[in-house]
Amino acid sequence: MPNKLLQPSGPGRPKDPAKRRAILEAAKCLFMRHGYDGSSMDAIAAEAGVSKLTVYSHFTDKVTLFSAAIEAKCEEQLPELLFALADDVPLEKQLLDIGHGFLALVNSSESVQIHRLMINLASQESKLAQLFYEAGPKRIQEEMELLLGKAAQHGLLAIDDAARAADHFFCLLKGGAHFRLLIGCGAPLQDAAATDHVHDVVHLFLRAYKP
């Protein structure tokens, strides 16, 4: 988890990083399990083993905590270091690692529940959907754009539009299976099926953007 998620959110007495981690873990668990409205600050405090005042001292309000929890959940499956172009790691291996992490994230029961919640909130013009997008999907998209842009600069890929290429990569990973999962008409890809799917996507992507 990046240090920025554990830093104090405002001036005053230094905050306890261990309590902040506990609050984030509790928030991730409850928000993913019960949604935004079904997770009170009292319940999160109880789950974290701290007082509600402590929760508010680290996160000024429920909206801020929700955003931090979504960001932490994405960071858990897809850490920022995964998107850093490395000289000693083949690009194919890096894309495979990102693919496996992304598929595990979007196929998790918690992620499916929160996606369904966001789709429902979209019809209510809720700001939570935008908050969720910026804290999770948008961050992952932007980090992938940076990786692909650097890969193109190093001559590893032939890409004119990194944002479009990142879209292609993640859409290929989701495929029809993820849509069926969201509407309850299918099960998530697992084990050998998930591995084969990620390999197929990465190989197709590399062929499409071969220098």
Secondary structure, DSSP 4 states (H G I P E B T S, - for coil): --GGGGS-SSSSSPP-HHHHHHHHHHHHHHHHHHTTTT--HHHHHHHHTS-HHHHHHHSSSHHHHHHHHHHHHHHHHS-GGGGS--TTS-HHHHHHHHHHHHHHHHHSHHHHHHHHHHHHHHTTT-HHHHHHHHHTHHHHHHHHHHHHHHHHHTTSS--S-HHHHHHHHHHHHHHHHHHHHHTTSSPPP-HHHHHHHHHHHHHHHHHHT--
